[in-house]
Amino acid sequence: MKKTLLFASTILFACAGVNATEYSWFSRENLKEVGGIDLSYNASWSSHYVWRGESQSSKDMSPAIGADLSHTSGFYTGLWTGAITNSAIPSEFDWYFGYATDLGPISVDIGDLYYFYPGQSDETEFNEYYLSLGTDISITDNVSISPYVYLAYAPKWFGPNTPEAFYSEFGADVPITGTPFTLSGLFGNIDISDCEGDAEKGNCTDSWNYYYITLGFGEIFGLDASATFHSAAGSYNGDAGQDGMFVSLGHEW
């Protein structure tokens, strides 16, 4: 199914660019109006790619691109890829699909995220089943806060013979009144069920926390810009546990 959806989105985009008059019915606007399908693309650049407190790019810059296909029913799928340089693995591919809807004031998103590393053995690939809940809370007429929680379960951790892992994140976004800025905070935890038998048990820690504090600057020259401070004290990897900062630029169309 994933190959069918992603291949279809690629063909639709290509046809729309070949001859706008002849294939106008392939336009994104028509797809949304007639079929309820929304197709979007995104690109970003980060001075340092950090995944849950772990450096994925040896603190080098990391470009990334992605595409998303969603339907008015709430079902969606997407593909994302970014550069990583902290090992012999040159890149990461993520494929995800799920269902998102609103239950009253609560937004609900449930799905599966699949991590794939080209050129590596099947043992490095893994699934992450997730549930995300969020809402908007008005503090005053001009001030609101958007808290959310993200819970995930991976049947195995990265690498051969690794144990299952549980992830939990709690965060909130707060627009700064009178400015284009947004302040975001995130606190997360990784819990490894059992380090026994882990092929990387020399680096295995039962549980550790990480957090991010991000200042979003809004659009700068048409790009979404932000700066983030991160920390993951007590994590399984020495590089991962170092505090640091990174800046990001991105655009979606």
N, C-alpha and C positions, 0 to 999 in steps of 0.2 A: 504493500500500500504506500509506503513512504516513497519508493522510487516512482510510482505512478503519479502521485501528487506533485512531487518536486519536478519531474520531467514535464508534466502538463504546464506548470507555472513558467518554466523556462521557454517552452514552445509559444505560449501565449505572449510573453514579453517580446520574443524574437519576431513574431508575426506582426505585432503592433508597430515595430520599427521598420519593417520592410516596405510597407505601402499603407500609409495612414488612411487613404481614401478607400482602397479596395478591401482592407481588413479592419475597417473602423469598428465593426462589431466585436473585434478582439480587444478594444481599448479597455483600460482599467475601469473607466467610468461606466461603460456598458456592461462589463462583467458584474459590477456591483449592483447596477440597476436591474438587470435581467436575471442574473443567477445568484445574487446575494453574496458574491465572492469578492473579497478584498485582498489585493496583492500589494505588498510593500517590500522595500529594500532598505538596507542600512549599511553604513560604513563607519568605522571609527579608528582612532589612533590613540594609543595610550603610551605614556613614557615608561610604564612598568605594569605588566599584567600580573595581578594578584588574584588567586583563587582561594577564598576562605582562609586568608592569612598566609598562604604559601606562595612564594615567588614562582611564577611559571616562565619567566623570561630572563632570569638572572639579572633582574633590574635593568634590562635593556628595553628599548621601545618595542611595541607590538601592534601592528596593524591588524584589522579584522573586518570581515564583511559578512552579511547575512541576508536572508530572504524569509518572508512570512506569508503564509496563505491562510486566510480565515474565512469563515462562513457566518452568515447572520444567525444560524442555528446555535452558534457558540463553539463549534468544533474548529480546530486550527492545527496547523503543522508548520514547522520552520526548520531552517538549516543555518548554522553559524560556524565560521572557521576563523581561527586566530593563530598568530605565530607564537611559538614557545621555544625557548633556547636554553632551558636549565638542564638539559640532558641531551642524549642522542636523538630525542624525538623533536622533529622540526615544527610540527603543527598539531593542532587539535581541531577535530570536527565534532560538532554537537548536532544531533538530530532530535527534535522533540515534537510531540503531538499531545493534544489534550482537549479539554472542554472548559470553557469559562462562561460564567453567568452571574447574575445578581440575585441574591435572596434578600429582598428588602434592602436595607442599607449596607449589607455585607456582600462584597464581591468574592466569588469563589472560583478558583482555578485548580484543576486537578489534571495530572498528566504523567508522561514518562519522558525522561531525558536520557539520551543514549550518548556516551562518550566514546569516540573512536580516534585512534592515533595511527595514521598511515605509516606503513612500513614496520609496524610492531606486531608482536604475536597477539593472538586472540585473548590472551590472559590479561592484557592491559585494558581491554574494552570492558565497560560496565554500564549497567542501567541504574537510573535513580528515579524512583517513583515519588512524586511530590504532591503536596496540597498547600495552596496559598490562600490566605484569607486577609481581606483588607477592608477599610472603611474610611469615611471622611467625617471628622468631628469639628463642628464650628465652635470656636472659642469666643469670638466676638463677630460683629458684622464683617470685619475685614481680615480676621485671622482664623485660620483653620489648620488642623493637623491631620495627617493621613497615616495612621498606624497600620502595620501589617505583620503577619506571622507566616513563615515559610517552614514547612516540615517535610523531611524527605527520608527515604530509606533506600539503601543500596545493598542488594543481596551479597555483594562482595566488594571489598575495597580495591584500590588500584594495585595490580600485580598478581602473580600466581599464588594460589593457596591462601589468599587473604580473607580475613573475617568480614562479616557484615558490618555496615556502618549506619549510624543515625545522625542526621543533620537537623539542626533547628536554628532559625534566625528570627529575630524580633527587631523591627525597625520602624522609623517614622520620618515623614517629610513635612517640613514646616516652611511655607513661603515667608520671606521677610517683607513685611508690609512696606509699601512705598518704594520698593526696589525690584529689580528683575531677579534677585538672588533667592535661592532656596537652600535651607540647611537640612541635611539628612544625617541620621545616625543609625547604625546597625550593630547589633550584638549577636554573635553566633556561637554555636557549640558543635563540635564534632565528637561523637561518642563511638569508639570502636568496641564491639561487643566482647571480643576475646582475641588477645594477641597471640595465643598459643597456636603454633603451626603456621604463623605468618612468615612468608618467605622474606619479609623485611622486618622481622620482629626485633632486630637490633635497633631499628628506628621507630618502633611502634610504641605509642603512648595511648593509654586507655581512653583519655578524654582531654580536650583542651578547648580554650575559648579564643575568640578573635573579635575584633571590632573595627568599624570604619566610621569616620566622621568626614562628611563631604559637603563642600560648599559649591553649589551650582551657580554659575554666573549668567545663565540664560544664553541667548544667542550672541555670538561674536563672529562677525563676518559670515553669517548664515550657518554657523556651526554651534551645536550645543557644547558648552565648555564647563569643565568642573575641575576641582582640585580635592584630593582625598588624602587624609592621614589614616594609616592602618597599623594595627599591632596584633600579634598573635603569640603573646608570651606563653611558654610552656608547650608549644607545639612539637610535633615529632621531628621536625627538621630544623637544623640550626639557622639556615637562611630564612626559613619561614617565620621564625620567631623574632626576627629583627623588626623594629619599628621602621616606618618609612613613609614617603609621600609619593604620589604620582598624579599627573594631570592627564585629562582625557578630552578629546575632541570627537564629535560625532554628528552624523546627519542621517535623517530618515526621509525617504520619499516614496 
